[in-house]
Amino acid sequence: MADIKTKLRSIVEDATLSSAQKARYLSLEAENMLEYPALDEQTARALEERVICDMYEGHAPYKPRYVLPDYSVILRNGSAYLELDPPQDLDEAINALMIAYHHVPSVTALPVYIGKLDDLLTPFCQGVSEENLYRKIKLFWQYLDRTLPDAFMHANIGPQDTPVGRAILKVDAELKQVAPNLTFFYDPEISSEEIIAMATGNIVECSKPHIGNHPMHASEFDERGYGIVSCYNSLPICGGASTLTRINLKEVAKRSVSEADFFENVLPRYIDLNFRLSEVRIDYLFNQSNFFSSFLVEEGWIERDRFTAMFGVFAMAEAVNQLQQLEGRAGQYGLDEQANELGYKISKFLAEQVAKRPLQDVWRGKAMLHSQAGISIDEQSTPGMRIPYGTEPDPVTHIKALAAHHAYYPSGISEILTVDETVKNNPEAMLQLCKGALASGFREFTANVASNDLVRVTGYMIRLSDVKKFNEDKGSRVNTTALGAEAAAGTGILERKPRVVGHELTPSYSQ
C-alpha cells in the first residue's frame, strides 16, 4: 500500500501533467488495484510473460475498447438522455455531435470514433456557402483538438466527393493538428480524381489522411457499414470492439525449435491462450460490468450484438527472421522472397485458426484478425506485418513485399511508407504510389513525408516539436505525446528510412 500511495502521490505532484491527465492516470491506477478477472494458470503465465498481451486495457473491463456509435441516430432523433432535440441546421448538427462525443467511452476514456462526417453533415448544408462551411468546419476542428486532445480520436470521410469532405481536407492541411486522425475512403468507381488528389496532396502536406481501400473494407461488413477508428482499425458501425488481445509472434518463434514446431505446436498453443484471455475479458464486460444497460443502447447509438473481438498479432518480421535462422536460411523479412512467403504462410494460418474458433457475445460469433501496430514499450519488436525500421526497401519493393498480407486482416492492417521530402516538388508521385498500392491489394495506404513536423508513430499522430518540448519536461496538452516520445526513444520510429518515390508503381500495377 505504501508503494501505491507513493505512485499516486507522484502523479498528483507531476508538474508536466494537466489536471485532466492526472485524473486519467489516477483512475487507471484505481482500476488496476482491483483483481484481474479470473484466468486459468496457463493463460495467466502467458500474459505475465507477455507472449500474449491484453494491451494494458485494465483489470476491470467496464467499457469496450472501441465504441463506434451510429451518430446518425442522434442527428435524426436527438437524445432524451442528453435533452437534445433533433438538429435543424448545420450549427445545431455540429453542436449535437460535440455534445455527444463527451458521452462516448473507449479505452482512452475519450471517443476514438467521431463519425463519417461528410455523410452526417451534408444533409444540413443546404444553403450554406463554401466560405461559411469552411469557417464552421475550422472552428469544429479546433474544438476537437483542444477539448479532446488525443491522437486516437478518428474521423472518416469519402468515398464521395462532397463540400464537407473538401472543407475537412482543406482545414486539416492548414491546421496540421495531431487530432483528429483521419481516413479517406477511396473507391475508384465513386471517388473523383480531384478528391483523391486532394487527399494524397494532404499526405504530402501533413502526413494525413490514411487512404482506405473502401471496396476491400466494405466487403468484410454488412449493410450497416463500418468505421475506421483509433490507428486504422476497421469495425462495425453501431458497435465496436469489446477487447483487443494480441500475440507476440517473435516470442512464439523463440519458443519453437523448428518451423514445423512453430506451426504444429507452439503457435496453436498461444492462439488458444490468447482466445482464453479474450473470452474472460468479454465475459466480464457483458455479464458483470452493466455497460450494456446504458442510454447508448437504449437510444440506439450502439447495439449489444455488434461488438466484435480483435485478435491481434505483431512482430511478424522478427518471427520470420527467427524461423529462417532455425532452418539455416539467410533471407530476411521484407527483402527476400522465401522469407516473405513464410510470412504469408503465417498470416494464412492465423486467419484460418481465428475463423475456426467460435466466441460468445461477439459479432457474427468470430473474432476479427488484426495486424496490431504495437505499443510504445515494444522494444525490438516491429509493429504488425511491417518491415523493421531502417531496413525498408524502395517504395515499390516495400509494397510488393507486404501486399499479400492485407487480405488476411479484416479489422485492420497498415504499413507506413516514409517518403523523401522531394515528393513535395511532385505531389503527383504520392497519388500514383497510393493508387498503385491499393490496386496491388493494400487495405490501407499511409505515408509520412520525412520533413514534416506531423508524423505517424504506429497509426496515431505526433508533432516532433511537441515531443521535443515534452522531453524538456515541459509536458504536453496532447495526451498521446507521451506515448510518441516513449516510442521514439524505445522503438526506433524515427529511424525509418526516407525513400524517393519511383515511377514503376502505377495504378495499373496488379502483379
VOGU-584284 format. One record per residue (C-alpha): residue in one letter; y, z, x. Coordinates in steps of 0.2 Angstrom, whole numbers, padded with zeros to 4 digits, always signed. Each point is the difference from the previous one (the first is absolute). Example, Ala and Ser with C-alpha at 12.3 -4.5 7.8 and 13.67 -1.06 7.14 Angstrom:
A-0022+0039+0062 S+0017-0003+0006 
//
This chain:
M+0000+0000+0000 A+0012+0004+0014 D-0003-0018+0007 I+0004-0007-0017 K+0016+0010-0002 T+0005-0006+0017 K-0003-0018-0005 L+0010+0002-0016 R+0014+0008+0009 S+0001-0014+0012 I+0002-0013-0014 V+0013+0011-0008 E+0010+0001+0016 D-0002-0018+0006 A+0017-0006+0003 T-0005-0019-0001 L-0007+0001-0018 S+0010-0002-0016 S-0003+0013-0014 A-0010-0013-0009 Q-0011-0003+0015 K-0003+0019+0002 A-0005+0002-0018 R-0012-0014+0002 Y-0008+0007+0016 L-0001+0017-0007 S-0009-0006-0016 L-0013-0009+0011 E-0003+0016+0010 A-0002+0009-0017 E-0013-0013-0006 N-0010+0001+0015 M-0001+0019-0001 L-0012-0003-0014 E-0019-0003+0003 Y-0005-0018+0001 P-0011-0007-0014 A-0018+0004+0004 L-0008-0012+0012 D-0018-0001+0005 E-0003+0005+0019 Q-0002-0018+0006 T+0015-0006-0008 A+0010+0015+0006 R-0005-0003+0018 A+0004-0018-0001 L+0017+0004-0006 E+0003+0013+0013 E-0005-0012+0013 R+0011-0013-0008 V-0013-0014+0000 I+0005+0000-0019 C+0018+0005-0005 D+0008+0006-0016 M+0017-0007+0007 Y+0006+0019-0001 E+0003-0002-0019 G-0001+0018-0002 H-0012+0013-0005 A+0003+0000-0018 P+0001-0018-0008 Y+0011+0004-0014 K+0008-0018-0001 P-0007-0017+0005 R+0004-0007+0017 Y+0009-0015-0008 V+0007-0002-0018 L+0005-0017-0006 P+0009+0003-0017 D+0002-0015-0012 Y+0019+0002+0000 S+0001-0013-0014 V-0005+0013-0012 I+0015+0011+0004 L+0012-0015-0001 R-0008-0005-0017 N-0002+0017-0008 G+0011+0012+0009 S-0008+0017+0003 A-0001+0015-0012 Y-0004+0012+0014 L+0015-0006+0010 E+0011-0002-0016 L+0004-0018+0004 D+0003-0013-0013 P-0006-0018+0004 P+0013-0008+0012 Q+0011-0014-0008 D+0008-0008+0015 L-0002-0001+0019 D+0010+0016+0004 E-0011+0010-0012 A-0016-0008+0007 I+0004+0004+0018 N+0005+0018-0006 A-0016+0002-0009 L-0010-0005+0016 M+0010+0011+0011 I-0004+0015-0011 A-0018-0005-0002 Y-0003-0001+0019 H+0003+0019+0002 H-0015+0004-0012 V-0013-0011+0009 P-0011+0010+0012 S-0009-0006+0016 V-0007+0006+0016 T+0017+0000+0007 A+0007+0010-0015 L+0012-0016-0003 P-0004-0016-0009 V-0010-0013+0010 Y+0002-0013-0013 I+0017-0004-0009 G-0006-0016-0009 K+0000-0019+0000 L+0019+0001-0002 D+0004-0018-0004 D-0012+0000-0015 L+0007+0017-0006 L+0018-0004+0002 T+0001-0019-0004 P+0000+0003-0019 F+0015+0011+0001 C+0010-0013+0010 Q+0006-0011-0014 G+0019-0003+0002 V+0000+0009+0017 S+0009-0010+0013 E-0007-0003+0018 E+0014+0010+0007 N-0003+0015-0011 L-0019-0001+0002 Y+0002+0001+0019 R+0012+0014-0002 K-0012+0010-0011 I-0015-0003+0010 K+0009+0005+0016 L+0005+0017-0008 F-0018+0002-0006 W-0007-0004+0017 Q+0012+0013+0009 Y-0005+0013-0013 L-0018-0003+0003 D+0002+0002+0019 R+0011+0015-0001 T-0009+0010-0013 L-0018-0005+0003 P+0001-0002+0019 D-0018-0004+0003 A-0007-0016+0008 F-0016+0000-0011 M+0011-0003-0016 H-0004-0018-0004 A+0007-0014-0011 N-0007-0016-0005 I+0007-0017-0005 G-0006-0018-0003 P-0008-0012-0001 Q+0013-0007-0012 D+0017-0005+0007 T+0012+0011-0010 P+0018+0006+0002 V-0006+0018+0002 G-0012-0004+0013 R+0013-0010+0010 A+0013+0014-0002 I-0013+0013+0007 L-0004-0011+0015 K+0019-0003+0003 V+0003+0019-0001 D-0015+0005+0010 A+0005-0012+0015 E+0018+0007-0001 L-0004+0018-0001 K-0015+0001+0012 Q-0006+0016-0007 V-0016+0008+0004 A-0003+0003-0019 P-0006-0007-0011 N-0015-0010+0008 L-0001-0017-0008 T-0013-0013-0004 F+0003-0018-0006 F-0015-0007-0010 Y-0002-0018+0006 D-0009-0013-0011 P+0002-0018+0006 E-0002-0006-0018 I+0014+0011-0006 S+0012+0005+0014 S+0014-0012+0004 E+0003-0006+0018 E+0017+0008-0001 I-0007+0018-0004 I-0014+0000+0012 A+0012-0006+0014 M+0012+0014-0005 A-0014+0012+0001 T-0006-0005+0018 G+0018-0002+0005 N+0002+0019-0004 I-0015+0004+0011 V+0010-0008+0014 E+0015+0010-0005 C-0007+0017-0003 S-0020-0001+0001 K-0001+0001-0019 P-0008-0004-0012 H-0019-0001+0001 I-0006-0017-0007 G-0015+0003-0011 N-0012-0014-0004 H+0002+0002-0019 P-0015-0011-0006 M-0012+0009+0012 H+0007+0017-0005 A+0000-0004-0019 S-0018-0006+0000 E-0006+0018+0004 F+0008+0008-0015 D+0001-0002-0019 E+0013-0007-0012 R+0010+0017+0002 G+0004-0005+0017 Y+0002+0008+0017 G+0014+0008+0011 I+0002+0001+0019 V+0005+0018+0005 S+0003+0011+0015 C-0004-0011+0015 Y-0009-0015-0008 N-0012+0008-0012 S-0006-0011-0015 L-0004+0011-0015 P-0001-0001-0019 I+0016+0001-0010 C+0000+0014-0012 G-0011+0010+0011 G-0001+0001+0019 A-0012+0008+0013 S-0007+0018-0002 T-0003+0002+0018 L-0002-0010+0017 T-0013+0006+0011 R-0005-0010+0016 I-0012-0002+0014 N+0004-0001+0018 L-0010-0015+0006 K+0003+0004+0018 E-0008+0017-0002 V-0015-0008-0009 A-0003-0012+0014 K+0001+0014+0013 R-0014+0009-0009 S-0011-0016+0000 V-0012-0005+0013 S-0001-0018-0004 E+0008-0013-0012 A-0016+0001-0010 D+0001+0019-0001 F+0018-0002-0005 F-0004-0010-0015 E-0017+0007-0005 N+0003+0019+0002 V+0017+0006+0006 L+0012-0010-0011 P-0010+0002-0016 R+0000+0019+0003 Y+0019+0001+0002 I+0003-0011-0015 D-0010+0012-0010 L+0009+0015+0006 N+0017-0008-0003 F-0005-0004-0018 R-0005+0019-0002 L+0017+0005+0006 S+0008-0012-0013 E-0011+0006-0014 V+0005+0018+0003 R+0019-0003+0001 I-0001-0011-0016 D-0010+0013-0009 Y+0013+0013+0003 L+0014-0012-0005 F-0008-0005-0016 N-0009+0016-0006 Q+0010+0014+0007 S+0018-0005+0004 N+0006-0004-0018 F+0010-0014+0007 F-0006-0012-0014 S+0008+0011-0013 S+0017-0004+0005 F+0013-0010-0010 L-0003-0015+0012 V-0016-0002-0009 E+0006+0005-0017 E+0014-0013+0000 G-0011-0014+0008 W+0008-0001+0017 I-0017+0002+0007 E-0018+0000-0006 R-0014+0011+0006 D-0013-0013+0002 R+0011-0012+0011 F+0000+0011+0015 T-0011-0007+0014 A-0007+0008+0017 M+0006-0008+0016 F-0014-0001+0013 G+0009-0002+0016 V-0006-0005+0018 F+0010-0002+0016 A-0003-0002+0019 M-0010-0016-0002 A+0006-0006+0017 E-0007+0015+0009 A-0016+0000-0010 V-0003-0019+0004 N+0004+0003+0019 Q-0011+0015+0001 L-0015-0010-0008 Q+0003-0014+0011 Q-0001+0011+0015 L-0016+0008-0006 E-0008-0017-0001 G+0007-0006+0017 R+0012-0012-0007 A+0017-0002+0008 G+0010-0008-0014 Q+0014+0010-0008 Y+0006+0001-0018 G+0013-0012-0005 L-0003-0011+0016 D-0018-0005-0001 E-0009-0009-0013 Q-0016+0010+0001 A+0009+0016-0001 N+0010-0006-0015 E-0016-0005-0009 L-0007+0018+0003 G+0016+0006-0009 Y-0002-0012-0015 K-0018+0007-0001 I+0006+0018-0001 S+0013-0004-0013 K-0014-0010-0010 F-0012+0015+0001 L+0014+0012-0005 A+0004-0010-0015 E-0018-0001-0006 Q-0003+0018+0002 V+0016+0005-0009 A-0005-0012-0014 K-0017+0008-0002 R+0006+0018-0002 P+0005+0006-0018 L+0014+0013-0002 Q+0005+0010-0015 D+0018+0001-0006 V+0004-0016+0009 W+0007-0016-0006 R-0015-0013-0003 G-0012+0014+0007 K+0002-0006+0018 A+0012+0004+0015 M+0011-0013+0007 L-0002-0004+0019 H+0016+0003+0010 S+0005-0005+0018 Q+0009+0016+0003 A+0016-0001+0011 G-0003+0016+0009 I+0011+0016+0001 S+0012+0006+0014 I-0013+0011+0009 D-0013-0014+0002 E+0001-0002+0019 Q-0011-0013+0008 S-0005-0007-0017 T+0007-0016-0007 P+0005-0001-0018 G-0012-0009-0012 M-0006-0017+0006 R+0014-0003+0012 I+0000-0005+0018 P+0005+0014+0012 Y+0018+0001+0005 G+0005-0010+0015 T-0015-0011+0000 E+0005-0011-0015 P-0002-0019+0003 D+0012-0013-0006 P+0003+0000-0018 V-0012-0015-0004 T-0015+0008+0009 H+0005+0017-0007 I-0001-0006-0018 K-0016-0010+0003 A-0008+0015+0007 L+0004+0012-0015 A+0000-0012-0015 A-0018+0002-0004 H+0001+0019-0003 H+0013-0002-0014 A-0012-0005-0013 Y-0010+0017+0001 Y+0015+0012-0003 P+0006-0001-0018 S+0011+0016+0001 G+0009-0006+0015 I+0000-0007+0017 S+0015-0005+0011 E+0003-0006+0018 I+0017+0001+0008 L+0005-0015+0011 T+0014+0004+0012 V+0010-0015+0002 D+0012-0003+0014 E+0019+0001-0004 T+0002-0019+0003 V-0007-0003-0018 K+0018+0005-0005 N+0005-0017+0006 N-0014-0009-0010 P-0003+0010-0016 E-0010-0015-0006 A-0014+0005+0012 M-0002+0017-0009 L-0002-0009-0016 Q-0013-0012+0007 L-0010+0015+0008 C+0000+0009-0016 K-0006-0014-0010 G-0013-0004+0012 A-0007+0017+0001 L-0001+0001-0019 A-0009-0017-0001 S-0012+0006+0013 G-0005+0015-0011 F+0012+0014+0005 R+0002+0012-0015 E+0017+0006+0007 F+0012-0007+0013 T+0011+0012+0009 A+0010-0002+0016 N+0012+0009+0011 V+0014-0009+0010 A+0001+0008+0017 S+0019+0003+0000 N+0002+0008-0017 D+0004+0018-0002 L-0010+0001-0016 V-0019-0002+0004 R-0016+0003-0008 V-0011+0014+0007 T-0017-0002-0009 G+0007-0007-0017 Y+0015+0012-0002 M+0017-0003+0008 I+0010+0010+0013 R+0017-0004+0008 L-0002+0002+0019 S+0018+0007+0000 D-0006+0014-0012 V-0015+0004+0012 K+0012+0001+0015 K+0011+0013-0009 F-0016+0009-0006 N-0006+0002+0017 E+0016+0007+0005 D-0003+0014-0012 K+0013-0006-0012 G-0013-0001-0015 S+0000-0014-0013 R+0004-0001-0018 V-0014-0013-0002 N-0017+0010-0002 T-0010-0013+0009 T+0010-0001+0016 A-0010+0015+0007 L-0016-0010-0003 G+0007-0015+0008 A+0005+0010+0015 E-0017+0008+0002 A-0008-0017-0002 A+0011-0008+0013 A-0004+0014+0012 G-0019+0001-0003 T-0006-0016-0006 G+0009-0014+0010 I+0008-0009-0015 L+0015-0004+0011 E-0012-0009+0012 R-0003-0014-0011 K+0001-0017+0009 P+0014-0011-0007 R-0006-0018-0001 V+0009-0017-0002 V-0005-0009-0016 G-0008-0016+0003 H-0001-0016-0011 E-0019-0001-0001 L-0002+0011-0016 T+0006-0010-0015 P-0002+0003-0018 S-0014-0013+0000 Y-0010+0010+0012 S-0017+0005-0008 Q-0013+0001+0014 
//
